[in-house]
Amino acid sequence: MLSIRRSAGAFVAVAIGVTLVAAATLLLASGRPQVPDRLAHAAVVVQSPEAGAPADSFAPTRPWSAARTAELTSRLAGVPGVTAAVPDRTFYAQALVDGRPPATDGQREDAHQGHGWSSTRLGGLRLVAGEPPRRAGEVVVDRALGLRPGRPVTLLTAAGPQPYTVTGLVDAPGVYVADEVATALAPGVRTIGLLVASRAGPGEVAEAARGVVGGDGRVLTGGGRGALEPREDARTRWVGMQVLTATAALAGFVTVFVVASTFAFTVAQRRRELGLLRAIGATPRQVRHMVHAEALVVGATAGLAGLLAGATLAPVLGRLLVDVGFEPATFQVRYEPWPVAGSFAVGPVIALLAVWSASRRAARVRPLEALREAAVEQRPIGRLRVATGVLLVVTGVALSLGTATSDEARDAATFALYAVMALVAGATVLAPAVVGPVVRMLRWPVRRPGGAIGMLVRAEAVTATRRTASIAAPVLLTVAFAVLVSGMVRTTTAAYAAGRVDKVNAGWVVVPDRAPGLSDRAVAATGGAALLPTTVFESDPTSLPENRPLTALGVDPATFAAANRALTVVAGSLDDLRGDTVVLPVSANRQPSEPYALVSADGEVVSLRVVAVVTDDSIPGDLLLPRSVVRAHDPSALTSAVYVQDRIDPPVEGRIVDVSAWAAEADRAEDRLVWLFTLLLIGVSAGYGAVAVANTLLMAAAGRAADLRLIRLAGATRRQVIWLVTAEAALVVLIGALLGGTVAFVGLLSIRAGLAAQAGVAVDLVVPWSVVGGVVGLCLLLALLTSALPAWRSLHHHPTRSPVGIVG
């Protein structure tokens, strides 16, 4: 017998869950890589060999050398149907405005990229004013900079500021120079675009191109050219996918959790009704099927409502994701069939999963329950439930130990999340058995103010443990996730910052400002210990994976050793790092004097000699090279930081901060996204918790109207009755907050232990109490409102008779 009033809470919870799942899956389906605009007119694109690295490392492909690029370009230009083969050369360059890089440049990767003028053919780019660059010192810039043809402009390059003359303007970010200049600045090439004749088919051209390239690259056509999107866009898109996946997963998990509690509470309220059905001949199987059918109806209708709401919200959420940095600017929402069908199916599935336990409990109601006047629970939790709860708690503790002993930060975070999920589920399963001891522990605060009211509050919580546990469960879940996720993020950020400070022997650090890095001229002016990173590739065919990318740091050995407290030389000498030499970590399994070959950023194979071996945690990269070697093979490499002892005036593209500030903001962009992600997850769980608390208390208030009138007939004032129901609500929220906080604290302690072992320094446990207080306050506020308002409303009607026949 489906009741709209009783099913409203489950309907709302399922509808919200399906809304989030539908919006998240629609956005996930829309998150496909986009073909860069500047390559859109190249129907076929040849890309250099992929790096042998995981997809989420976003490593660049291994470049072709200048000689190999010339050979491939010549052969590809001869493929039937190809009108031109154009190598796309990319290097660092950005225009200075009023002596500094524009403030918006730091937000766009293509705003500080330069290309040869011939690359404009690959995107169909046209001049809006002036003429193309034909010689050194000439440049075409974005019209948005406000410059005019014939005017001088200073380009910031890896070498330093260089004078140029504007010859033309385009409606696109970046700068374009003569092809001869681009060849010198970017000798290594990763992309060759093929312009195809109108009568030729891209498929036939691509097949012929594959015969030319062989295994030295891959040929892309159509949507496959999305693999060429900028690495920053790919990373942003990947972050967005993690956010959406986690949101959908959390929404599904919390929805099952909340709806299960709602159905369990509904069954507890309907014991007399179910007992009556059993008394007139209904079998346990029929009762179970009736509850399943009601859940299916609720799930289907709520799924449809949630699907419509999610589809409506998806474009709005898509724009919001772009604004906060979870999706690139090219992101567009597309409506695909599979997210729509899948989201609609989520509603009934969630409802049936959630009602499974409640239906078993409903089937166990005995016919004599119809004769009971009191709503006192007669049966404690069963042995199977106790065993399940204990197993979940043991699993959570084991995962917490895994967190504390994990060597990888990512594995530790995963273990911690799973640990809290297991502990939350275990605490919820065991909650009816825990409520009694917790209430007795809290006996003083509930007895002290109000005497008889405090006694009633305590007696109600201890007697109706299932009802108390059902209301406390969403608070437990909300607080546990809020404390764990926010505390984990803040503790991890602080631990990594402390680890960075501990490894650096310097007072100040010069870092880039409005630019991706510092130029050679800026480094020369500071005189400190500079790090010049570049990506190289192992060329040993016997080592797997093939073309494994490595981060090489170009350094001066003397200044680097002075600024690095963690440096530990195992064999050889760092002083010998000059010429074609290399310093490797112990994990490379090499010894001093052994040869070591790499493919550099210009695509050339560089033969090096190992001069020293250091411990793996000695360097913030994979290997060390002389700075001159990095610059010779990577003309666009930029210095990431310069460590100095005393404060100095920073260069035009940099700023100076103390070591503590540098350590705290080293991963500022990622930390910002992680914190936004954290707040999103907390918002989802807190919103669900609040809705669940409100739903459950509203249903409880409707079922307790007669009890409250009886208390009034016994002599309690209206104010005392309101105080009773609000005190009960506050106690339940307090129980849920204590259990949730305890569960999360276990996870945070294990995280802190693991971080301390990884960073090698003492790690403080950081809990953002403002976030936790806000979550608990939200649950408490809604609990008070949804308990006090129905009680006040019911007490406005003076009763004339109690449920047991007492005349008022």
C-alpha positions in Angstrom: 0.0 0.0 0.0 2.0 2.9 -1.3 1.7 6.1 0.7 2.8 9.4 -0.8 3.6 10.8 2.6 5.8 7.8 3.6 7.5 7.5 0.2 8.3 11.3 -0.2 11.6 11.0 1.6 12.8 8.2 -0.5 11.5 9.9 -3.7 13.5 13.1 -2.9 16.7 11.1 -2.1 16.5 9.0 -5.2 15.6 12.0 -7.4 18.6 14.0 -6.1 20.9 11.0 -6.6 19.7 10.4 -10.2 20.0 14.2 -10.9 23.7 14.1 -9.9 24.4 10.9 -11.7 22.6 12.1 -14.9 24.4 15.4 -14.9 27.8 13.8 -14.2 27.5 11.1 -16.8 26.3 13.6 -19.5 29.3 15.7 -18.7 31.6 12.7 -18.7 30.3 11.7 -22.2 30.9 15.2 -23.4 34.5 15.3 -22.2 36.1 14.0 -25.4 39.4 15.6 -26.6 38.9 18.4 -29.1 40.9 19.0 -32.2 43.0 22.1 -31.7 41.8 25.0 -33.9 45.2 25.6 -35.3 45.2 22.1 -36.7 41.6 21.8 -37.8 42.2 22.2 -41.5 44.7 19.3 -41.6 42.5 16.4 -42.5 45.4 14.0 -41.7 48.0 14.6 -39.0 51.1 12.6 -38.3 52.2 12.5 -34.7 55.6 11.4 -33.4 55.9 8.2 -31.4 54.0 8.0 -28.1 55.9 8.1 -24.8 56.0 4.9 -22.8 54.2 6.3 -19.8 50.8 6.0 -18.2 48.0 8.1 -19.8 47.5 10.2 -16.8 51.2 11.4 -16.8 50.5 13.6 -19.9 54.0 13.2 -21.1 54.8 14.6 -24.5 55.5 12.4 -27.5 59.1 11.6 -28.4 60.1 14.3 -31.0 61.7 13.7 -34.4 65.1 15.1 -35.1 65.6 17.9 -37.6 66.9 15.4 -40.2 64.1 12.9 -39.6 61.5 15.7 -39.8 62.9 16.8 -43.2 62.9 13.3 -44.5 59.3 12.6 -43.4 58.0 15.9 -44.6 59.5 15.3 -48.1 58.1 11.8 -48.3 54.7 12.7 -47.0 54.4 15.6 -49.4 54.7 13.0 -52.2 51.7 10.9 -51.0 48.9 11.0 -53.6 46.2 13.5 -52.6 48.5 15.5 -50.3 48.8 19.2 -51.4 51.3 20.1 -48.6 53.0 18.5 -45.6 53.7 21.1 -42.9 55.8 20.5 -39.8 54.3 22.3 -36.8 57.1 23.7 -34.7 56.2 24.9 -31.2 58.5 27.0 -29.0 58.2 29.4 -26.0 57.6 33.0 -26.8 55.2 35.7 -25.4 54.8 39.4 -26.1 55.5 41.9 -23.3 52.9 44.6 -22.7 54.2 47.6 -20.7 57.4 45.7 -20.0 55.6 42.6 -18.4 53.8 39.5 -19.6 50.0 40.1 -19.8 48.1 38.9 -16.8 45.9 36.6 -18.8 48.8 34.7 -20.3 49.3 32.6 -17.3 45.8 31.1 -17.9 46.3 29.9 -21.5 49.0 27.6 -22.7 48.7 28.7 -26.3 49.2 32.4 -25.3 52.9 31.8 -24.7 53.6 29.6 -27.7 55.3 30.5 -30.9 55.0 28.8 -34.3 56.4 29.1 -37.8 54.2 31.1 -40.2 53.6 28.0 -42.3 51.7 26.4 -39.4 48.9 28.9 -40.0 47.9 26.8 -43.1 47.0 23.9 -40.8 44.3 25.9 -39.1 43.2 28.1 -41.9 44.4 31.2 -40.0 44.3 34.5 -42.0 45.9 37.9 -41.5 43.5 40.6 -40.4 46.1 43.3 -41.0 49.7 43.6 -42.3 51.8 40.9 -43.9 53.5 37.6 -42.9 56.9 37.6 -41.3 59.7 36.9 -43.8 62.9 37.3 -41.9 64.4 37.3 -38.5 63.1 40.0 -36.1 59.6 40.0 -37.7 56.5 38.6 -35.9 52.7 38.3 -36.3 50.8 38.7 -33.0 47.3 38.4 -31.7 45.1 41.5 -32.5 43.9 41.4 -28.8 47.3 42.8 -27.7 46.4 46.1 -29.1 49.5 46.5 -31.3 49.6 47.7 -34.9 51.8 46.6 -37.9 55.1 48.4 -38.0 55.3 48.9 -34.2 58.1 47.4 -32.1 57.4 44.6 -29.6 59.5 42.7 -27.1 59.2 39.0 -27.1 60.1 37.1 -24.0 62.0 33.9 -25.0 63.9 31.2 -23.2 67.1 33.3 -23.8 65.5 36.5 -22.5 63.7 39.6 -23.9 64.2 40.0 -27.6 63.3 43.0 -29.9 60.9 42.3 -32.8 58.8 44.2 -35.2 55.1 43.5 -35.7 54.4 42.9 -39.4 50.8 41.5 -39.1 47.9 40.7 -36.9 45.7 37.6 -36.5 42.6 36.7 -34.4 44.4 33.9 -32.4 46.6 33.7 -29.4 50.4 33.1 -29.7 53.0 34.5 -32.0 54.2 33.6 -35.5 57.7 34.0 -36.8 59.5 33.2 -40.1 59.9 29.5 -40.6 63.7 29.8 -40.5 63.5 31.3 -37.0 61.1 28.7 -35.9 63.4 25.9 -37.1 66.2 27.3 -34.9 64.0 27.7 -31.9 62.2 24.3 -32.2 64.5 21.8 -34.0 62.5 18.9 -32.6 59.1 18.3 -34.2 56.2 16.3 -32.9 53.5 17.0 -35.5 53.3 17.1 -39.3 50.0 18.2 -40.8 48.8 17.0 -44.2 46.6 19.3 -46.3 44.5 17.0 -48.5 43.1 17.8 -51.9 39.3 18.1 -52.1 39.0 15.2 -54.4 41.1 12.9 -52.2 39.7 10.9 -49.3 41.4 11.3 -45.9 41.1 7.6 -45.3 43.2 6.7 -48.4 45.7 9.4 -47.6 46.0 8.2 -44.0 46.6 4.7 -45.1 49.4 5.8 -47.5 50.9 8.0 -44.8 51.1 5.0 -42.4 53.1 3.2 -45.0 55.6 6.1 -45.0 55.8 6.6 -41.2 55.8 2.9 -40.2 56.5 2.5 -36.5 58.0 5.9 -36.2 54.8 7.7 -35.3 51.0 7.4 -35.8 48.6 8.8 -38.3 45.4 10.5 -37.0 42.2 11.5 -38.8 38.8 12.8 -37.8 38.1 12.8 -34.1 41.3 11.0 -33.5 43.1 14.3 -34.0 41.8 15.2 -30.5 44.9 13.4 -29.2 46.8 16.5 -30.3 45.1 18.8 -27.8 47.4 20.8 -25.6 48.8 18.9 -22.6 47.3 21.4 -20.2 43.9 20.9 -21.7 44.3 17.1 -21.5 45.3 17.4 -17.9 42.4 19.7 -17.1 40.0 17.3 -18.9 41.4 14.4 -16.9 40.9 16.2 -13.6 37.3 17.0 -14.7 36.7 13.3 -15.4 38.0 12.4 -11.9 35.7 15.0 -10.4 32.6 13.8 -12.3 33.4 10.1 -11.7 33.8 10.7 -8.0 30.7 12.8 -7.8 28.6 10.2 -9.6 30.1 7.4 -7.4 29.6 9.3 -4.2 26.0 10.2 -5.2 25.2 6.6 -5.9 26.8 5.4 -2.6 25.2 8.0 -0.5 21.8 7.6 -2.2 21.7 3.9 -1.4 22.8 4.7 2.1 20.2 7.4 2.7 17.3 5.6 0.9 18.1 2.4 2.9 17.8 4.4 6.1 14.6 5.9 4.9 13.0 2.6 4.0 14.2 1.0 7.2 12.5 3.8 9.2 9.4 3.5 7.1 9.1 -0.2 7.8 9.6 0.4 11.5 6.7 2.8 11.4 4.5 0.4 9.5 4.9 -2.6 11.9 1.2 -2.6 12.9 0.1 -2.3 9.3 2.4 -5.1 8.2 1.3 -7.2 11.1 -2.3 -6.7 10.1 -1.4 -7.9 6.6 0.2 -11.0 8.0 -2.9 -11.5 10.3 -5.2 -11.7 7.3 -3.1 -14.2 5.5 -0.2 -12.5 3.7 2.9 -14.6 3.5 6.4 -13.2 4.2 7.2 -13.5 0.5 4.1 -11.4 -0.4 5.1 -8.7 2.1 8.6 -8.7 0.7 7.3 -8.4 -2.9 5.0 -5.6 -1.8 7.9 -3.6 -0.4 10.0 -4.2 -3.5 7.1 -3.1 -5.7 6.7 0.1 -3.7 10.5 0.8 -4.0 10.4 0.1 -7.7 7.6 2.6 -8.3 9.4 5.2 -6.2 12.7 4.5 -8.0 11.2 4.7 -11.5 9.3 8.0 -10.9 12.2 9.5 -9.0 14.6 8.4 -11.7 12.5 10.1 -14.4 12.3 13.3 -12.4 16.0 13.2 -11.7 16.9 12.5 -15.3 15.0 15.5 -16.5 16.6 17.7 -13.8 20.1 16.4 -14.6 19.7 17.0 -18.3 18.5 20.5 -17.6 21.4 21.3 -15.2 24.2 19.7 -17.3 24.9 22.8 -19.5 24.9 25.1 -16.4 27.3 22.7 -14.6 29.4 22.4 -17.7 30.0 26.2 -17.8 30.7 26.2 -14.1 33.3 23.4 -14.5 35.1 25.5 -17.2 35.0 28.6 -15.0 36.6 26.9 -12.0 39.2 25.0 -14.0 37.8 21.5 -14.1 37.3 21.5 -17.9 39.2 23.3 -20.7 37.7 26.3 -22.5 36.8 24.0 -25.5 34.4 21.9 -23.4 30.9 21.6 -24.7 27.9 19.5 -23.4 26.6 16.9 -25.8 23.6 14.7 -25.2 24.5 11.0 -25.8 22.0 8.1 -25.6 23.9 5.9 -23.1 24.1 8.5 -20.2 20.3 9.1 -20.6 19.4 5.4 -20.5 21.9 4.6 -17.8 20.8 7.4 -15.5 17.1 6.4 -15.9 18.0 2.9 -14.8 19.9 4.1 -11.8 16.7 5.1 -10.0 15.0 1.7 -9.8 18.3 -0.1 -9.2 19.2 2.2 -6.2 15.8 1.9 -4.8 15.8 -1.9 -5.0 19.3 -2.1 -3.5 18.4 0.2 -0.7 15.1 -1.6 0.2 16.7 -5.1 0.3 17.4 -5.1 4.1 14.1 -3.3 4.9 12.1 -5.8 2.9 13.6 -8.7 4.8 12.8 -7.0 8.1 9.2 -6.3 6.9 8.8 -10.0 6.0 9.7 -11.0 9.6 6.9 -8.9 11.2 4.6 -11.3 13.0 0.8 -11.2 12.9 0.7 -10.3 16.6 2.4 -7.0 15.9 -1.1 -5.7 14.7 -2.3 -6.0 18.3 0.5 -4.0 19.8 -0.3 -0.5 20.9 3.2 0.5 21.8 5.9 1.2 19.2 8.6 -0.2 21.4 11.1 -2.3 19.4 10.9 -5.9 20.4 13.9 -7.4 18.7 17.6 -6.5 18.9 19.8 -6.5 15.9 20.4 -10.0 14.6 23.6 -12.0 14.6 24.1 -11.7 10.9 24.0 -7.9 11.2 26.4 -7.9 14.1 28.8 -10.2 12.1 28.5 -8.0 9.0 29.2 -4.8 11.1 32.2 -6.3 12.8 33.6 -7.5 9.4 33.2 -4.0 8.0 35.0 -2.4 11.0 37.8 -5.0 10.8 38.2 -4.3 7.1 38.3 -0.5 7.8 40.9 -0.9 10.4 43.0 -3.1 8.0 42.7 -0.5 5.3 43.8 2.2 7.8 46.9 0.2 8.5 47.5 0.0 4.8 47.2 3.8 4.6 49.8 4.2 7.4 52.3 1.9 5.7 51.8 2.9 2.1 54.8 4.3 0.2 52.7 6.2 -2.4 50.6 9.2 -1.6 48.0 8.2 -4.2 47.7 4.7 -2.8 47.4 6.1 0.7 44.6 8.4 -0.2 42.7 5.5 -1.9 43.2 3.2 1.1 42.0 6.0 3.4 38.8 6.6 1.4 38.0 2.9 1.3 38.8 2.6 5.0 36.4 5.3 5.9 33.7 3.9 3.6 34.1 0.5 5.4 34.1 2.1 8.8 31.1 4.2 8.0 29.1 1.2 6.8 30.2 -0.8 9.8 29.3 1.9 12.2 25.9 2.3 10.6 25.2 -1.4 10.7 26.2 -1.6 14.4 24.6 1.8 15.3 21.5 0.3 17.0 23.8 -1.6 19.4 26.1 1.5 19.9 23.3 4.0 20.5 22.6 2.8 24.1 26.2 3.1 25.4 26.6 6.5 23.6 23.5 7.9 25.2 24.5 6.7 28.6 27.9 8.3 28.0 26.0 11.6 27.2 23.7 11.1 30.2 24.9 14.2 32.0 24.2 16.8 29.2 20.7 15.4 28.5 19.7 15.1 32.2 21.0 18.3 33.6 18.7 20.8 31.9 15.0 19.9 32.3 14.8 16.9 34.6 11.9 14.9 33.3 12.4 16.1 29.7 16.0 14.9 29.8 14.8 11.5 31.1 12.3 11.2 28.3 14.9 12.2 25.7 17.3 9.5 27.0 14.6 6.9 27.3 13.3 7.5 23.8 16.8 7.2 22.3 17.6 4.0 24.2 14.3 2.4 23.6 13.9 3.2 19.9 17.5 2.4 19.0 16.6 1.5 15.4 14.8 4.8 14.9 17.7 6.7 16.5 20.2 4.9 14.4 18.2 5.6 11.2 18.2 9.3 11.9 21.8 9.4 13.0 23.1 7.4 10.0 23.1 10.3 7.4 24.7 12.6 10.0 27.4 9.9 10.6 28.1 9.6 6.9 28.1 13.4 6.3 30.5 14.2 9.2 32.8 11.2 8.5 33.3 12.3 4.9 33.6 16.0 5.7 36.2 15.4 8.4 38.1 12.8 6.4 38.3 14.5 3.0 38.9 18.1 4.3 41.3 16.9 6.9 43.2 14.7 4.4 43.6 17.5 1.9 44.8 20.1 4.4 47.1 17.6 6.2 48.6 16.4 3.0 49.2 19.9 1.7 50.9 20.9 5.0 53.0 17.7 5.0 54.3 18.2 1.5 55.1 21.8 2.2 57.0 20.9 5.3 58.9 18.2 3.3 59.9 20.8 0.6 61.1 23.3 3.2 63.2 20.6 4.9 65.0 19.7 1.7 66.0 23.3 0.6 68.9 25.2 2.0 67.9 28.8 1.0 66.1 31.8 2.4 64.3 32.9 -0.8 63.1 31.5 -4.1 62.6 33.3 -7.4 59.6 31.9 -9.2 57.8 32.7 -12.5 55.1 35.4 -12.6 52.7 35.6 -15.5 55.0 33.3 -17.4 55.6 29.5 -17.5 59.2 29.9 -16.4 62.3 32.1 -16.1 64.6 33.0 -19.0 68.4 32.6 -19.0 68.9 36.3 -18.6 66.7 36.3 -15.5 68.7 33.4 -14.0 72.0 35.1 -14.7 70.8 38.2 -12.9 69.8 36.3 -9.7 73.0 34.3 -9.3 71.4 31.5 -7.3 70.9 27.7 -7.7 68.7 27.3 -10.7 66.7 24.3 -12.0 66.3 24.0 -15.8 63.8 21.1 -16.4 63.4 19.3 -19.7 61.8 16.0 -20.9 64.1 13.4 -22.3 63.5 9.8 -23.4 65.4 6.6 -22.7 66.6 5.3 -26.0 67.8 1.8 -24.8 65.7 -0.7 -26.9 66.3 -3.3 -24.2 64.5 -1.3 -21.5 60.8 -1.2 -21.2 58.6 0.6 -21.7 60.0 2.0 -24.9 60.5 5.8 -25.1 60.0 6.2 -21.4 59.9 9.9 -20.6 62.2 11.3 -17.8 62.4 14.7 -16.2 66.0 15.9 -16.5 67.2 18.9 -14.5 69.9 21.1 -15.9 72.0 22.4 -12.9 75.3 23.9 -11.9 76.7 21.1 -9.6 78.2 23.5 -7.0 75.2 25.7 -6.4 72.8 22.7 -6.6 74.7 20.8 -3.9 74.8 23.9 -1.7 71.0 24.4 -1.9 69.9 20.8 -1.6 69.9 19.4 2.0 68.6 16.0 0.8 71.5 15.4 -1.6 73.2 12.1 -0.8 75.9 10.8 -3.3 76.2 7.0 -3.2 79.0 6.7 -5.8 81.1 9.0 -8.0 81.2 12.8 -7.6 78.8 15.5 -8.4 81.7 17.9 -9.2 82.3 15.9 -12.4 78.9 16.9 -13.9 80.2 18.8 -16.9 80.1 18.2 -20.6 78.1 15.2 -21.8 77.6 13.6 -18.4 74.7 12.6 -16.2 73.9 11.9 -12.6 71.4 9.1 -12.0 69.5 7.8 -8.9 70.1 4.4 -7.4 66.9 3.1 -9.0 68.4 3.5 -12.5 70.8 0.6 -11.7 73.8 2.3 -13.3 77.4 2.8 -12.0 79.8 5.7 -12.6 81.7 5.6 -15.9 78.9 3.6 -17.6 77.5 4.9 -20.9 73.9 6.2 -20.9 72.0 7.3 -24.1 69.0 9.6 -24.2 66.7 11.2 -26.8 66.6 14.9 -26.1 64.0 17.5 -26.8 65.4 18.2 -30.2 65.0 14.5 -31.2 68.7 13.8 -31.2 70.3 10.8 -29.5 72.8 12.1 -26.9 75.5 9.8 -25.6 76.3 10.5 -21.9 78.6 9.2 -19.3 77.4 8.5 -15.7 79.6 10.4 -13.2 77.6 10.0 -10.0 74.8 8.0 -8.4 72.5 9.6 -5.7 69.7 8.3 -3.6 66.2 8.4 -5.2 65.0 11.2 -2.9 68.0 13.4 -3.5 66.7 15.2 -6.6 63.3 16.6 -7.6 63.4 14.8 -10.9 64.7 11.6 -12.6 68.3 12.7 -13.4 70.7 15.6 -13.5 72.4 17.1 -16.5 74.8 20.1 -16.9 72.7 23.2 -17.6 74.7 23.7 -20.9 73.6 20.3 -22.2 70.0 21.0 -21.6 70.1 24.4 -23.3 72.0 23.0 -26.3 69.3 20.4 -27.0 66.2 22.3 -25.7 66.2 26.0 -26.9 62.8 26.6 -25.2 63.5 25.1 -21.8 62.6 27.5 -19.0 63.9 27.6 -15.4 61.3 26.6 -12.9 62.9 28.2 -9.8 66.1 29.9 -8.5 67.1 29.4 -4.9 68.9 32.4 -3.2 70.0 33.2 0.3 69.1 36.8 0.4 66.2 38.8 -0.9 66.8 40.4 -4.3 64.9 42.4 -6.9 63.0 39.9 -9.1 63.2 39.9 -13.0 60.3 41.1 -15.1 58.9 37.6 -15.5 59.4 36.6 -11.9 58.7 37.3 -8.3 60.5 36.4 -5.0 59.0 34.6 -2.1 60.4 33.1 1.1 61.0 29.4 1.2 57.9 28.7 3.4 55.7 30.6 0.9 57.3 28.8 -2.0 56.7 25.4 -0.4 53.1 26.2 0.3 52.3 27.4 -3.2 54.5 25.0 -5.2 51.3 23.1 -6.2 49.0 26.1 -5.8 47.0 25.4 -9.0 46.5 21.7 -8.2 45.8 22.5 -4.5 43.1 24.9 -5.5 41.4 22.4 -7.8 41.7 19.7 -5.1 40.2 21.9 -2.5 37.3 22.9 -4.8 36.8 19.1 -5.5 36.8 18.5 -1.7 34.2 21.2 -1.2 32.1 19.6 -4.0 32.2 16.2 -2.4 31.5 17.6 1.0 28.6 19.6 -0.5 27.1 16.4 -2.0 27.4 14.4 1.2 26.2 17.3 3.4 23.3 18.0 1.1 22.3 14.4 1.2 22.7 14.2 5.0 20.6 17.2 5.5 17.9 15.9 3.2 17.9 12.5 4.9 17.8 14.0 8.4 14.9 16.3 7.4 13.0 13.5 5.7 13.4 11.0 8.5 12.4 13.5 11.2 9.4 14.7 9.2 8.2 11.1 8.9 8.9 10.5 12.6 7.0 13.7 13.6 3.9 12.5 11.6 3.9 9.2 13.4 4.4 10.7 16.9 1.6 13.2 16.9 -0.5 11.0 19.2 2.4 10.5 21.6 3.0 14.2 21.9 -0.6 14.9 22.6 -0.5 12.2 25.3 2.5 14.0 26.9 0.4 17.2 26.9 -2.4 15.4 28.6 0.0 14.2 31.2 0.7 17.8 32.2 3.5 19.0 30.0 3.4 22.5 28.6 3.6 23.2 24.9 7.1 24.7 25.5 8.2 21.5 27.3 7.0 19.3 24.4 8.8 21.5 21.9 11.9 21.3 24.0 11.5 17.5 24.1 11.5 17.0 20.4 14.3 19.5 19.7 16.4 17.9 22.4 15.8 14.5 20.9 16.8 15.8 17.5 19.9 17.5 18.9 20.9 14.3 20.7 20.6 12.2 17.5 22.7 14.7 15.5 25.3 14.6 18.3 25.4 10.8 18.3 25.9 10.8 14.5 28.6 13.5 14.7 30.5 11.7 17.4 30.4 8.3 15.5 31.3 10.0 12.2 34.1 12.0 13.7 35.5 8.9 15.4 35.5 7.0 12.1 37.2 9.9 10.2 39.7 10.4 13.0 40.9 6.8 12.6 41.4 7.5 8.9 43.2 10.8 9.5 45.6 9.3 12.0 46.6 6.6 9.5 47.1 9.2 6.8 49.3 11.3 9.1 51.4 8.3 9.9 51.9 7.4 6.2 52.7 11.1 5.3 55.3 11.3 8.1 57.0 8.2 6.8 57.0 9.5 3.2 58.1 13.1 3.9 60.6 12.2 6.6 59.3 15.0 8.9 56.8 15.5 11.7 53.3 16.0 10.2 50.6 17.9 12.1 47.0 16.8 11.8 45.1 19.6 10.2 41.3 19.6 10.5 39.4 22.6 9.0 37.0 23.0 11.8 35.0 25.7 10.0 34.0 23.2 7.3 33.2 20.5 9.9 31.3 23.0 12.0 29.3 24.1 9.0 28.3 20.6 8.1 27.3 19.7 11.6 25.5 23.0 12.0 23.5 22.4 8.8 22.4 19.0 10.0 21.5 20.4 13.4 19.6 23.3 12.1 17.5 21.2 9.8 17.0 18.6 12.5 15.7 21.3 14.9 13.4 22.8 12.3 11.9 19.6 11.0 11.2 18.3 14.5 10.0 21.5 16.1 7.7 22.8 13.4 5.6 19.7 12.9 5.3 19.3 16.7 4.3 22.9 17.1 1.7 22.5 14.4 0.2 19.3 15.8 0.0 20.8 19.3 -2.1 23.7 18.0 -5.1 21.3 17.9 -6.2 20.5 21.4 -6.8 16.8 21.8 -9.9 15.5 23.3 -8.8 11.9 23.5 -5.6 10.0 23.8 -4.7 7.0 21.7 -5.5 4.7 24.6 -8.8 6.2 25.4 -8.1 8.7 28.1 -10.4 11.7 27.9 -8.7 15.1 27.9 
